Amino acid sequence: MYRIDIVANKSVESEIMDAIEQYIPNLQYTLISEVCGKGKRDRKLGTVTWPELNFTVFSYVDQDEMRCLSELIKAIKEKFPNEGIKFFVTGVTLS
């Protein structure tokens, strides 16, 4: 089992979520729709000075779902290369 985290500019939230719903309709996930933070290039703080925001979605998935999500995010990153789309995978051990 894996934990996946997707973090991206709020401007691509619907693109990413629509793709997830289309290709993995039974995926259970948590969506945090407004996330503030600082990346390598700039800040997303939802303020007058730094007006943009990010969003994040995370889920616990099996290997097939993780691979599918990885390919989905790769394709979306190619379409929107400047939106700071990040995909993280962490292995999870169940006891």
mmCIF file as gemmi writes it, N, C-alpha and C atoms, coordinates in Angstrom:
data_model
loop_
_atom_site.group_PDB
_atom_site.id
_atom_site.type_symbol
_atom_site.label_atom_id
_atom_site.label_alt_id
_atom_site.label_comp_id
_atom_site.label_asym_id
_atom_site.label_entity_id
_atom_site.label_seq_id
_atom_site.pdbx_PDB_ins_code
_atom_site.Cartn_x
_atom_site.Cartn_y
_atom_site.Cartn_z
_atom_site.occupancy
_atom_site.B_iso_or_equiv
_atom_site.pdbx_formal_charge
_atom_site.auth_seq_id
_atom_site.auth_asym_id
_atom_site.pdbx_PDB_model_num
ATOM 1 N N . MET Axp A 1 ? 0.839 -1.17 0 1 0 ? 1 A 1
ATOM 2 C CA . MET Axp A 1 ? 0 0 0 1 0 ? 1 A 1
ATOM 3 C C . MET Axp A 1 ? 0.886 1.236 0 1 0 ? 1 A 1
ATOM 4 N N . TYR Axp A 2 ? 0.389 2.281 -0.65 1 0 ? 2 A 1
ATOM 5 C CA . TYR Axp A 2 ? 1.139 3.527 -0.792 1 0 ? 2 A 1
ATOM 6 C C . TYR Axp A 2 ? 0.258 4.711 -0.402 1 0 ? 2 A 1
ATOM 7 N N . ARG Axp A 3 ? 0.902 5.745 0.108 1 0 ? 3 A 1
ATOM 8 C CA . ARG Axp A 3 ? 0.216 7.016 0.285 1 0 ? 3 A 1
ATOM 9 C C . ARG Axp A 3 ? 0.683 7.914 -0.85 1 0 ? 3 A 1
ATOM 10 N N . ILE Axp A 4 ? -0.277 8.497 -1.564 1 0 ? 4 A 1
ATOM 11 C CA . ILE Axp A 4 ? 0.079 9.446 -2.61 1 0 ? 4 A 1
ATOM 12 C C . ILE Axp A 4 ? -0.389 10.824 -2.172 1 0 ? 4 A 1
ATOM 13 N N . ASP Axp A 5 ? 0.408 11.812 -2.501 1 0 ? 5 A 1
ATOM 14 C CA . ASP Axp A 5 ? 0.067 13.216 -2.248 1 0 ? 5 A 1
ATOM 15 C C . ASP Axp A 5 ? 0.245 13.969 -3.556 1 0 ? 5 A 1
ATOM 16 N N . ILE Axp A 6 ? -0.757 14.727 -3.919 1 0 ? 6 A 1
ATOM 17 C CA . ILE Axp A 6 ? -0.684 15.6 -5.083 1 0 ? 6 A 1
ATOM 18 C C . ILE Axp A 6 ? -0.834 17.021 -4.576 1 0 ? 6 A 1
ATOM 19 N N . VAL Axp A 7 ? 0.09 17.882 -4.941 1 0 ? 7 A 1
ATOM 20 C CA . VAL Axp A 7 ? 0.04 19.302 -4.581 1 0 ? 7 A 1
ATOM 21 C C . VAL Axp A 7 ? 0.188 20.087 -5.865 1 0 ? 7 A 1
ATOM 22 N N . ALA Axp A 8 ? -0.693 21.069 -6.057 1 0 ? 8 A 1
ATOM 23 C CA . ALA Axp A 8 ? -0.629 21.85 -7.291 1 0 ? 8 A 1
ATOM 24 C C . ALA Axp A 8 ? -1.347 23.182 -7.104 1 0 ? 8 A 1
ATOM 25 N N . ASN Axp A 9 ? -1.132 24.072 -8.066 1 0 ? 9 A 1
ATOM 26 C CA . ASN Axp A 9 ? -1.82 25.349 -8.09 1 0 ? 9 A 1
ATOM 27 C C . ASN Axp A 9 ? -3.322 25.11 -8.186 1 0 ? 9 A 1
ATOM 28 N N . LYS Axp A 10 ? -4.085 25.896 -7.483 1 0 ? 10 A 1
ATOM 29 C CA . LYS Axp A 10 ? -5.547 25.766 -7.468 1 0 ? 10 A 1
ATOM 30 C C . LYS Axp A 10 ? -6.139 25.851 -8.876 1 0 ? 10 A 1
ATOM 31 N N . SER Axp A 11 ? -5.464 26.516 -9.786 1 0 ? 11 A 1
ATOM 32 C CA . SER Axp A 11 ? -5.966 26.683 -11.147 1 0 ? 11 A 1
ATOM 33 C C . SER Axp A 11 ? -6.121 25.364 -11.906 1 0 ? 11 A 1
ATOM 34 N N . VAL Axp A 12 ? -5.438 24.302 -11.477 1 0 ? 12 A 1
ATOM 35 C CA . VAL Axp A 12 ? -5.554 23.009 -12.154 1 0 ? 12 A 1
ATOM 36 C C . VAL Axp A 12 ? -6.292 21.971 -11.309 1 0 ? 12 A 1
ATOM 37 N N . GLU Axp A 13 ? -6.897 22.406 -10.23 1 0 ? 13 A 1
ATOM 38 C CA . GLU Axp A 13 ? -7.607 21.469 -9.347 1 0 ? 13 A 1
ATOM 39 C C . GLU Axp A 13 ? -8.685 20.687 -10.101 1 0 ? 13 A 1
ATOM 40 N N . SER Axp A 14 ? -9.534 21.376 -10.848 1 0 ? 14 A 1
ATOM 41 C CA . SER Axp A 14 ? -10.626 20.67 -11.539 1 0 ? 14 A 1
ATOM 42 C C . SER Axp A 14 ? -10.082 19.711 -12.596 1 0 ? 14 A 1
ATOM 43 N N . GLU Axp A 15 ? -9.023 20.078 -13.283 1 0 ? 15 A 1
ATOM 44 C CA . GLU Axp A 15 ? -8.404 19.202 -14.288 1 0 ? 15 A 1
ATOM 45 C C . GLU Axp A 15 ? -7.93 17.904 -13.64 1 0 ? 15 A 1
ATOM 46 N N . ILE Axp A 16 ? -7.252 18.025 -12.518 1 0 ? 16 A 1
ATOM 47 C CA . ILE Axp A 16 ? -6.719 16.847 -11.829 1 0 ? 16 A 1
ATOM 48 C C . ILE Axp A 16 ? -7.844 16.012 -11.227 1 0 ? 16 A 1
ATOM 49 N N . MET Axp A 17 ? -8.779 16.646 -10.547 1 0 ? 17 A 1
ATOM 50 C CA . MET Axp A 17 ? -9.852 15.901 -9.908 1 0 ? 17 A 1
ATOM 51 C C . MET Axp A 17 ? -10.766 15.236 -10.936 1 0 ? 17 A 1
ATOM 52 N N . ASP Axp A 18 ? -11.029 15.902 -12.045 1 0 ? 18 A 1
ATOM 53 C CA . ASP Axp A 18 ? -11.841 15.296 -13.104 1 0 ? 18 A 1
ATOM 54 C C . ASP Axp A 18 ? -11.159 14.057 -13.679 1 0 ? 18 A 1
ATOM 55 N N . ALA Axp A 19 ? -9.838 14.131 -13.87 1 0 ? 19 A 1
ATOM 56 C CA . ALA Axp A 19 ? -9.093 12.986 -14.392 1 0 ? 19 A 1
ATOM 57 C C . ALA Axp A 19 ? -9.13 11.822 -13.407 1 0 ? 19 A 1
ATOM 58 N N . ILE Axp A 20 ? -8.965 12.11 -12.13 1 0 ? 20 A 1
ATOM 59 C CA . ILE Axp A 20 ? -9.032 11.054 -11.113 1 0 ? 20 A 1
ATOM 60 C C . ILE Axp A 20 ? -10.411 10.397 -11.135 1 0 ? 20 A 1
ATOM 61 N N . GLU Axp A 21 ? -11.465 11.214 -11.143 1 0 ? 21 A 1
ATOM 62 C CA . GLU Axp A 21 ? -12.831 10.674 -11.154 1 0 ? 21 A 1
ATOM 63 C C . GLU Axp A 21 ? -13.101 9.853 -12.411 1 0 ? 21 A 1
ATOM 64 N N . GLN Axp A 22 ? -12.531 10.248 -13.529 1 0 ? 22 A 1
ATOM 65 C CA . GLN Axp A 22 ? -12.755 9.535 -14.78 1 0 ? 22 A 1
ATOM 66 C C . GLN Axp A 22 ? -12.017 8.19 -14.816 1 0 ? 22 A 1
ATOM 67 N N . TYR Axp A 23 ? -10.747 8.175 -14.398 1 0 ? 23 A 1
ATOM 68 C CA . TYR Axp A 23 ? -9.925 6.988 -14.562 1 0 ? 23 A 1
ATOM 69 C C . TYR Axp A 23 ? -9.893 6.065 -13.342 1 0 ? 23 A 1
ATOM 70 N N . ILE Axp A 24 ? -10.18 6.606 -12.157 1 0 ? 24 A 1
ATOM 71 C CA . ILE Axp A 24 ? -10.23 5.782 -10.939 1 0 ? 24 A 1
ATOM 72 C C . ILE Axp A 24 ? -11.472 6.212 -10.152 1 0 ? 24 A 1
ATOM 73 N N . PRO Axp A 25 ? -12.665 5.91 -10.674 1 0 ? 25 A 1
ATOM 74 C CA . PRO Axp A 25 ? -13.899 6.444 -10.085 1 0 ? 25 A 1
ATOM 75 C C . PRO Axp A 25 ? -14.174 6.002 -8.646 1 0 ? 25 A 1
ATOM 76 N N . ASN Axp A 26 ? -13.606 4.896 -8.218 1 0 ? 26 A 1
ATOM 77 C CA . ASN Axp A 26 ? -13.857 4.414 -6.853 1 0 ? 26 A 1
ATOM 78 C C . ASN Axp A 26 ? -12.767 4.815 -5.867 1 0 ? 26 A 1
ATOM 79 N N . LEU Axp A 27 ? -11.853 5.664 -6.287 1 0 ? 27 A 1
ATOM 80 C CA . LEU Axp A 27 ? -10.768 6.088 -5.406 1 0 ? 27 A 1
ATOM 81 C C . LEU Axp A 27 ? -11.325 6.861 -4.217 1 0 ? 27 A 1
ATOM 82 N N . GLN Axp A 28 ? -10.878 6.498 -3.052 1 0 ? 28 A 1
ATOM 83 C CA . GLN Axp A 28 ? -11.214 7.245 -1.832 1 0 ? 28 A 1
ATOM 84 C C . GLN Axp A 28 ? -10.043 8.18 -1.547 1 0 ? 28 A 1
ATOM 85 N N . TYR Axp A 29 ? -10.342 9.444 -1.287 1 0 ? 29 A 1
ATOM 86 C CA . TYR Axp A 29 ? -9.277 10.426 -1.105 1 0 ? 29 A 1
ATOM 87 C C . TYR Axp A 29 ? -9.742 11.534 -0.166 1 0 ? 29 A 1
ATOM 88 N N . THR Axp A 30 ? -8.793 12.326 0.26 1 0 ? 30 A 1
ATOM 89 C CA . THR Axp A 30 ? -9.067 13.541 1.019 1 0 ? 30 A 1
ATOM 90 C C . THR Axp A 30 ? -8.552 14.708 0.197 1 0 ? 30 A 1
ATOM 91 N N . LEU Axp A 31 ? -9.408 15.7 0.006 1 0 ? 31 A 1
ATOM 92 C CA . LEU Axp A 31 ? -9.069 16.905 -0.746 1 0 ? 31 A 1
ATOM 93 C C . LEU Axp A 31 ? -9.045 18.085 0.211 1 0 ? 31 A 1
ATOM 94 N N . ILE Axp A 32 ? -7.943 18.802 0.208 1 0 ? 32 A 1
ATOM 95 C CA . ILE Axp A 32 ? -7.84 20.054 0.954 1 0 ? 32 A 1
ATOM 96 C C . ILE Axp A 32 ? -7.752 21.136 -0.107 1 0 ? 32 A 1
ATOM 97 N N . SER Axp A 33 ? -8.834 21.886 -0.244 1 0 ? 33 A 1
ATOM 98 C CA . SER Axp A 33 ? -9.023 22.737 -1.409 1 0 ? 33 A 1
ATOM 99 C C . SER Axp A 33 ? -8.216 24.039 -1.393 1 0 ? 33 A 1
ATOM 100 N N . GLU Axp A 34 ? -7.869 24.541 -0.24 1 0 ? 34 A 1
ATOM 101 C CA . GLU Axp A 34 ? -7.066 25.768 -0.176 1 0 ? 34 A 1
ATOM 102 C C . GLU Axp A 34 ? -5.868 25.558 0.74 1 0 ? 34 A 1
ATOM 103 N N . VAL Axp A 35 ? -4.692 25.521 0.122 1 0 ? 35 A 1
ATOM 104 C CA . VAL Axp A 35 ? -3.455 25.257 0.848 1 0 ? 35 A 1
ATOM 105 C C . VAL Axp A 35 ? -2.474 26.384 0.579 1 0 ? 35 A 1
ATOM 106 N N . CYS Axp A 36 ? -1.919 26.919 1.633 1 0 ? 36 A 1
ATOM 107 C CA . CYS Axp A 36 ? -0.887 27.961 1.52 1 0 ? 36 A 1
ATOM 108 C C . CYS Axp A 36 ? 0.481 27.306 1.63 1 0 ? 36 A 1
ATOM 109 N N . GLY Axp A 37 ? 1.482 27.946 1.012 1 0 ? 37 A 1
ATOM 110 C CA . GLY Axp A 37 ? 2.825 27.405 1.132 1 0 ? 37 A 1
ATOM 111 C C . GLY Axp A 37 ? 3.83 28.165 0.305 1 0 ? 37 A 1
ATOM 112 N N . LYS Axp A 38 ? 5.07 27.729 0.424 1 0 ? 38 A 1
ATOM 113 C CA . LYS Axp A 38 ? 6.181 28.328 -0.307 1 0 ? 38 A 1
ATOM 114 C C . LYS Axp A 38 ? 6.939 27.215 -1.008 1 0 ? 38 A 1
ATOM 115 N N . GLY Axp A 39 ? 7.108 27.367 -2.318 1 0 ? 39 A 1
ATOM 116 C CA . GLY Axp A 39 ? 7.853 26.386 -3.097 1 0 ? 39 A 1
ATOM 117 C C . GLY Axp A 39 ? 9.202 26.934 -3.507 1 0 ? 39 A 1
ATOM 118 N N . LYS Axp A 40 ? 9.816 26.29 -4.495 1 0 ? 40 A 1
ATOM 119 C CA . LYS Axp A 40 ? 11.129 26.723 -4.972 1 0 ? 40 A 1
ATOM 120 C C . LYS Axp A 40 ? 11.08 28.084 -5.649 1 0 ? 40 A 1
ATOM 121 N N . ARG Axp A 41 ? 9.987 28.336 -6.404 1 0 ? 41 A 1
ATOM 122 C CA . ARG Axp A 41 ? 9.93 29.561 -7.203 1 0 ? 41 A 1
ATOM 123 C C . ARG Axp A 41 ? 9.145 30.7 -6.56 1 0 ? 41 A 1
ATOM 124 N N . ASP Axp A 42 ? 8.066 30.387 -5.862 1 0 ? 42 A 1
ATOM 125 C CA . ASP Axp A 42 ? 7.257 31.467 -5.302 1 0 ? 42 A 1
ATOM 126 C C . ASP Axp A 42 ? 6.392 30.968 -4.163 1 0 ? 42 A 1
ATOM 127 N N . ARG Axp A 43 ? 5.56 31.872 -3.67 1 0 ? 43 A 1
ATOM 128 C CA . ARG Axp A 43 ? 4.687 31.569 -2.549 1 0 ? 43 A 1
ATOM 129 C C . ARG Axp A 43 ? 3.24 31.563 -3.009 1 0 ? 43 A 1
ATOM 130 N N . LYS Axp A 44 ? 2.456 30.746 -2.357 1 0 ? 44 A 1
ATOM 131 C CA . LYS Axp A 44 ? 1.013 30.692 -2.577 1 0 ? 44 A 1
ATOM 132 C C . LYS Axp A 44 ? 0.383 30.892 -1.205 1 0 ? 44 A 1
ATOM 133 N N . LEU Axp A 45 ? 0.025 32.133 -0.901 1 0 ? 45 A 1
ATOM 134 C CA . LEU Axp A 45 ? -0.431 32.453 0.445 1 0 ? 45 A 1
ATOM 135 C C . LEU Axp A 45 ? -1.842 33.028 0.506 1 0 ? 45 A 1
ATOM 136 N N . GLY Axp A 46 ? -2.468 33.271 -0.636 1 0 ? 46 A 1
ATOM 137 C CA . GLY Axp A 46 ? -3.826 33.804 -0.638 1 0 ? 46 A 1
ATOM 138 C C . GLY Axp A 46 ? -3.924 35.211 -0.077 1 0 ? 46 A 1
ATOM 139 N N . THR Axp A 47 ? -2.843 35.991 -0.211 1 0 ? 47 A 1
ATOM 140 C CA . THR Axp A 47 ? -2.825 37.362 0.295 1 0 ? 47 A 1
ATOM 141 C C . THR Axp A 47 ? -2.752 38.334 -0.881 1 0 ? 47 A 1
ATOM 142 N N . VAL Axp A 48 ? -2.813 39.617 -0.583 1 0 ? 48 A 1
ATOM 143 C CA . VAL Axp A 48 ? -2.69 40.618 -1.641 1 0 ? 48 A 1
ATOM 144 C C . VAL Axp A 48 ? -1.332 40.514 -2.317 1 0 ? 48 A 1
ATOM 145 N N . THR Axp A 49 ? -0.297 40.303 -1.534 1 0 ? 49 A 1
ATOM 146 C CA . THR Axp A 49 ? 1.053 40.211 -2.081 1 0 ? 49 A 1
ATOM 147 C C . THR Axp A 49 ? 1.283 38.887 -2.817 1 0 ? 49 A 1
ATOM 148 N N . TRP Axp A 50 ? 0.812 37.799 -2.262 1 0 ? 50 A 1
ATOM 149 C CA . TRP Axp A 50 ? 0.961 36.456 -2.84 1 0 ? 50 A 1
ATOM 150 C C . TRP Axp A 50 ? -0.438 35.842 -2.977 1 0 ? 50 A 1
ATOM 151 N N . PRO Axp A 51 ? -1.19 36.241 -4.016 1 0 ? 51 A 1
ATOM 152 C CA . PRO Axp A 51 ? -2.615 35.917 -4.074 1 0 ? 51 A 1
ATOM 153 C C . PRO Axp A 51 ? -2.982 34.475 -4.426 1 0 ? 51 A 1
ATOM 154 N N . GLU Axp A 52 ? -2.11 33.735 -5.037 1 0 ? 52 A 1
ATOM 155 C CA . GLU Axp A 52 ? -2.479 32.389 -5.468 1 0 ? 52 A 1
ATOM 156 C C . GLU Axp A 52 ? -2.541 31.413 -4.291 1 0 ? 52 A 1
ATOM 157 N N . LEU Axp A 53 ? -3.229 30.289 -4.528 1 0 ? 53 A 1
ATOM 158 C CA . LEU Axp A 53 ? -3.323 29.215 -3.547 1 0 ? 53 A 1
ATOM 159 C C . LEU Axp A 53 ? -3.032 27.885 -4.23 1 0 ? 53 A 1
ATOM 160 N N . ASN Axp A 54 ? -2.636 26.922 -3.45 1 0 ? 54 A 1
ATOM 161 C CA . ASN Axp A 54 ? -2.497 25.55 -3.909 1 0 ? 54 A 1
ATOM 162 C C . ASN Axp A 54 ? -3.674 24.743 -3.389 1 0 ? 54 A 1
ATOM 163 N N . PHE Axp A 55 ? -3.734 23.485 -3.801 1 0 ? 55 A 1
ATOM 164 C CA . PHE Axp A 55 ? -4.631 22.505 -3.208 1 0 ? 55 A 1
ATOM 165 C C . PHE Axp A 55 ? -3.822 21.232 -3.05 1 0 ? 55 A 1
ATOM 166 N N . THR Axp A 56 ? -4.311 20.327 -2.234 1 0 ? 56 A 1
ATOM 167 C CA . THR Axp A 56 ? -3.658 19.027 -2.101 1 0 ? 56 A 1
ATOM 168 C C . THR Axp A 56 ? -4.715 17.942 -1.992 1 0 ? 56 A 1
ATOM 169 N N . VAL Axp A 57 ? -4.378 16.795 -2.479 1 0 ? 57 A 1
ATOM 170 C CA . VAL Axp A 57 ? -5.229 15.615 -2.351 1 0 ? 57 A 1
ATOM 171 C C . VAL Axp A 57 ? -4.321 14.464 -1.954 1 0 ? 57 A 1
ATOM 172 N N . PHE Axp A 58 ? -4.79 13.642 -0.999 1 0 ? 58 A 1
ATOM 173 C CA . PHE Axp A 58 ? -4.01 12.463 -0.648 1 0 ? 58 A 1
ATOM 174 C C . PHE Axp A 58 ? -4.918 11.252 -0.539 1 0 ? 58 A 1
ATOM 175 N N . SER Axp A 59 ? -4.297 10.095 -0.722 1 0 ? 59 A 1
ATOM 176 C CA . SER Axp A 59 ? -5.046 8.847 -0.697 1 0 ? 59 A 1
ATOM 177 C C . SER Axp A 59 ? -4.099 7.701 -0.389 1 0 ? 59 A 1
ATOM 178 N N . TYR Axp A 60 ? -4.663 6.628 0.101 1 0 ? 60 A 1
ATOM 179 C CA . TYR Axp A 60 ? -3.917 5.383 0.3 1 0 ? 60 A 1
ATOM 180 C C . TYR Axp A 60 ? -4.369 4.423 -0.79 1 0 ? 60 A 1
ATOM 181 N N . VAL Axp A 61 ? -3.415 3.945 -1.593 1 0 ? 61 A 1
ATOM 182 C CA . VAL Axp A 61 ? -3.745 3.217 -2.81 1 0 ? 61 A 1
ATOM 183 C C . VAL Axp A 61 ? -2.885 1.956 -2.943 1 0 ? 61 A 1
ATOM 184 N N . ASP Axp A 62 ? -3.356 1.05 -3.792 1 0 ? 62 A 1
ATOM 185 C CA . ASP Axp A 62 ? -2.537 -0.118 -4.113 1 0 ? 62 A 1
ATOM 186 C C . ASP Axp A 62 ? -1.583 0.23 -5.252 1 0 ? 62 A 1
ATOM 187 N N . GLN Axp A 63 ? -0.76 -0.712 -5.642 1 0 ? 63 A 1
ATOM 188 C CA . GLN Axp A 63 ? 0.277 -0.444 -6.643 1 0 ? 63 A 1
ATOM 189 C C . GLN Axp A 63 ? -0.316 -0.063 -8.003 1 0 ? 63 A 1
ATOM 190 N N . ASP Axp A 64 ? -1.379 -0.72 -8.423 1 0 ? 64 A 1
ATOM 191 C CA . ASP Axp A 64 ? -1.992 -0.397 -9.712 1 0 ? 64 A 1
ATOM 192 C C . ASP Axp A 64 ? -2.563 1.022 -9.721 1 0 ? 64 A 1
ATOM 193 N N . GLU Axp A 65 ? -3.237 1.397 -8.643 1 0 ? 65 A 1
ATOM 194 C CA . GLU Axp A 65 ? -3.783 2.757 -8.549 1 0 ? 65 A 1
ATOM 195 C C . GLU Axp A 65 ? -2.668 3.792 -8.517 1 0 ? 65 A 1
ATOM 196 N N . MET Axp A 66 ? -1.588 3.48 -7.805 1 0 ? 66 A 1
ATOM 197 C CA . MET Axp A 66 ? -0.455 4.406 -7.729 1 0 ? 66 A 1
ATOM 198 C C . MET Axp A 66 ? 0.15 4.63 -9.112 1 0 ? 66 A 1
ATOM 199 N N . ARG Axp A 67 ? 0.294 3.566 -9.873 1 0 ? 67 A 1
ATOM 200 C CA . ARG Axp A 67 ? 0.854 3.686 -11.227 1 0 ? 67 A 1
ATOM 201 C C . ARG Axp A 67 ? -0.076 4.486 -12.134 1 0 ? 67 A 1
ATOM 202 N N . CYS Axp A 68 ? -1.374 4.235 -12.044 1 0 ? 68 A 1
ATOM 203 C CA . CYS Axp A 68 ? -2.352 4.973 -12.845 1 0 ? 68 A 1
ATOM 204 C C . CYS Axp A 68 ? -2.314 6.462 -12.494 1 0 ? 68 A 1
ATOM 205 N N . LEU Axp A 69 ? -2.297 6.763 -11.207 1 0 ? 69 A 1
ATOM 206 C CA . LEU Axp A 69 ? -2.231 8.164 -10.773 1 0 ? 69 A 1
ATOM 207 C C . LEU Axp A 69 ? -0.941 8.825 -11.239 1 0 ? 69 A 1
ATOM 208 N N . SER Axp A 70 ? 0.141 8.096 -11.168 1 0 ? 70 A 1
ATOM 209 C CA . SER Axp A 70 ? 1.422 8.639 -11.616 1 0 ? 70 A 1
ATOM 210 C C . SER Axp A 70 ? 1.365 9.025 -13.093 1 0 ? 70 A 1
ATOM 211 N N . GLU Axp A 71 ? 0.778 8.171 -13.914 1 0 ? 71 A 1
ATOM 212 C CA . GLU Axp A 71 ? 0.649 8.463 -15.348 1 0 ? 71 A 1
ATOM 213 C C . GLU Axp A 71 ? -0.304 9.634 -15.594 1 0 ? 71 A 1
ATOM 214 N N . LEU Axp A 72 ? -1.409 9.684 -14.853 1 0 ? 72 A 1
ATOM 215 C CA . LEU Axp A 72 ? -2.348 10.808 -14.983 1 0 ? 72 A 1
ATOM 216 C C . LEU Axp A 72 ? -1.653 12.132 -14.677 1 0 ? 72 A 1
ATOM 217 N N . ILE Axp A 73 ? -0.938 12.171 -13.574 1 0 ? 73 A 1
ATOM 218 C CA . ILE Axp A 73 ? -0.279 13.415 -13.158 1 0 ? 73 A 1
ATOM 219 C C . ILE Axp A 73 ? 0.824 13.777 -14.142 1 0 ? 73 A 1
ATOM 220 N N . LYS Axp A 74 ? 1.539 12.802 -14.633 1 0 ? 74 A 1
ATOM 221 C CA . LYS Axp A 74 ? 2.584 13.072 -15.632 1 0 ? 74 A 1
ATOM 222 C C . LYS Axp A 74 ? 1.983 13.746 -16.866 1 0 ? 74 A 1
ATOM 223 N N . ALA Axp A 75 ? 0.86 13.245 -17.343 1 0 ? 75 A 1
ATOM 224 C CA . ALA Axp A 75 ? 0.202 13.823 -18.526 1 0 ? 75 A 1
ATOM 225 C C . ALA Axp A 75 ? -0.297 15.239 -18.247 1 0 ? 75 A 1
ATOM 226 N N . ILE Axp A 76 ? -0.851 15.451 -17.07 1 0 ? 76 A 1
ATOM 227 C CA . ILE Axp A 76 ? -1.354 16.79 -16.724 1 0 ? 76 A 1
ATOM 228 C C . ILE Axp A 76 ? -0.194 17.765 -16.552 1 0 ? 76 A 1
ATOM 229 N N . LYS Axp A 77 ? 0.923 17.309 -15.98 1 0 ? 77 A 1
ATOM 230 C CA . LYS Axp A 77 ? 2.107 18.168 -15.847 1 0 ? 77 A 1
ATOM 231 C C . LYS Axp A 77 ? 2.626 18.61 -17.212 1 0 ? 77 A 1
ATOM 232 N N . GLU Axp A 78 ? 2.559 17.722 -18.192 1 0 ? 78 A 1
ATOM 233 C CA . GLU Axp A 78 ? 2.999 18.089 -19.54 1 0 ? 78 A 1
ATOM 234 C C . GLU Axp A 78 ? 2.084 19.149 -20.148 1 0 ? 78 A 1
ATOM 235 N N . LYS Axp A 79 ? 0.806 19.067 -19.843 1 0 ? 79 A 1
ATOM 236 C CA . LYS Axp A 79 ? -0.172 20.032 -20.35 1 0 ? 79 A 1
ATOM 237 C C . LYS Axp A 79 ? -0.056 21.382 -19.645 1 0 ? 79 A 1
ATOM 238 N N . PHE Axp A 80 ? 0.296 21.356 -18.35 1 0 ? 80 A 1
ATOM 239 C CA . PHE Axp A 80 ? 0.404 22.573 -17.535 1 0 ? 80 A 1
ATOM 240 C C . PHE Axp A 80 ? 1.769 22.598 -16.838 1 0 ? 80 A 1
ATOM 241 N N . PRO Axp A 81 ? 2.849 22.86 -17.576 1 0 ? 81 A 1
ATOM 242 C CA . PRO Axp A 81 ? 4.192 22.746 -16.992 1 0 ? 81 A 1
ATOM 243 C C . PRO Axp A 81 ? 4.549 23.813 -15.958 1 0 ? 81 A 1
ATOM 244 N N . ASN Axp A 82 ? 3.798 24.896 -15.882 1 0 ? 82 A 1
ATOM 245 C CA . ASN Axp A 82 ? 4.152 25.991 -14.963 1 0 ? 82 A 1
ATOM 246 C C . ASN Axp A 82 ? 3.236 26.098 -13.756 1 0 ? 82 A 1
ATOM 247 N N . GLU Axp A 83 ? 2.495 25.05 -13.436 1 0 ? 83 A 1
ATOM 248 C CA . GLU Axp A 83 ? 1.538 25.116 -12.335 1 0 ? 83 A 1
ATOM 249 C C . GLU Axp A 83 ? 2.015 24.412 -11.073 1 0 ? 83 A 1
ATOM 250 N N . GLY Axp A 84 ? 3.281 24.075 -11.014 1 0 ? 84 A 1
ATOM 251 C CA . GLY Axp A 84 ? 3.862 23.518 -9.789 1 0 ? 84 A 1
ATOM 252 C C . GLY Axp A 84 ? 3.237 22.211 -9.348 1 0 ? 84 A 1
ATOM 253 N N . ILE Axp A 85 ? 2.864 21.366 -10.286 1 0 ? 85 A 1
ATOM 254 C CA . ILE Axp A 85 ? 2.202 20.107 -9.951 1 0 ? 85 A 1
ATOM 255 C C . ILE Axp A 85 ? 3.247 19.116 -9.429 1 0 ? 85 A 1
ATOM 256 N N . LYS Axp A 86 ? 3.004 18.631 -8.221 1 0 ? 86 A 1
ATOM 257 C CA . LYS Axp A 86 ? 3.92 17.678 -7.587 1 0 ? 86 A 1
ATOM 258 C C . LYS Axp A 86 ? 3.154 16.418 -7.211 1 0 ? 86 A 1
ATOM 259 N N . PHE Axp A 87 ? 3.823 15.27 -7.344 1 0 ? 87 A 1
ATOM 260 C CA . PHE Axp A 87 ? 3.247 13.978 -7.022 1 0 ? 87 A 1
ATOM 261 C C . PHE Axp A 87 ? 4.235 13.237 -6.137 1 0 ? 87 A 1
ATOM 262 N N . PHE Axp A 88 ? 3.817 12.897 -4.933 1 0 ? 88 A 1
ATOM 263 C CA . PHE Axp A 88 ? 4.687 12.223 -3.969 1 0 ? 88 A 1
ATOM 264 C C . PHE Axp A 88 ? 4.105 10.852 -3.631 1 0 ? 88 A 1
ATOM 265 N N . VAL Axp A 89 ? 4.972 9.873 -3.474 1 0 ? 89 A 1
ATOM 266 C CA . VAL Axp A 89 ? 4.557 8.528 -3.105 1 0 ? 89 A 1
ATOM 267 C C . VAL Axp A 89 ? 5.376 8.09 -1.893 1 0 ? 89 A 1
ATOM 268 N N . THR Axp A 90 ? 4.673 7.555 -0.908 1 0 ? 90 A 1
ATOM 269 C CA . THR Axp A 90 ? 5.319 7.028 0.29 1 0 ? 90 A 1
ATOM 270 C C . THR Axp A 90 ? 4.831 5.597 0.5 1 0 ? 90 A 1
ATOM 271 N N . GLY Axp A 91 ? 5.742 4.679 0.716 1 0 ? 91 A 1
ATOM 272 C CA . GLY Axp A 91 ? 5.358 3.319 1.034 1 0 ? 91 A 1
ATOM 273 C C . GLY Axp A 91 ? 4.796 3.262 2.445 1 0 ? 91 A 1
ATOM 274 N N . VAL Axp A 92 ? 3.765 2.465 2.629 1 0 ? 92 A 1
ATOM 275 C CA . VAL Axp A 92 ? 3.114 2.35 3.929 1 0 ? 92 A 1
ATOM 276 C C . VAL Axp A 92 ? 3.139 0.883 4.34 1 0 ? 92 A 1
ATOM 277 N N . THR Axp A 93 ? 3.558 0.609 5.557 1 0 ? 93 A 1
ATOM 278 C CA . THR Axp A 93 ? 3.554 -0.743 6.075 1 0 ? 93 A 1
ATOM 279 C C . THR Axp A 93 ? 2.375 -0.895 7.018 1 0 ? 93 A 1
ATOM 280 N N . LEU Axp A 94 ? 1.582 -1.919 6.776 1 0 ? 94 A 1
ATOM 281 C CA . LEU Axp A 94 ? 0.445 -2.206 7.643 1 0 ? 94 A 1
ATOM 282 C C . LEU Axp A 94 ? 0.822 -3.319 8.603 1 0 ? 94 A 1
ATOM 283 N N . SER Axp A 95 ? 0.438 -3.171 9.848 1 0 ? 95 A 1
ATOM 284 C CA . SER Axp A 95 ? 0.765 -4.224 10.818 1 0 ? 95 A 1
ATOM 285 C C . SER Axp A 95 ? -0.406 -5.134 11.061 1 0 ? 95 A 1
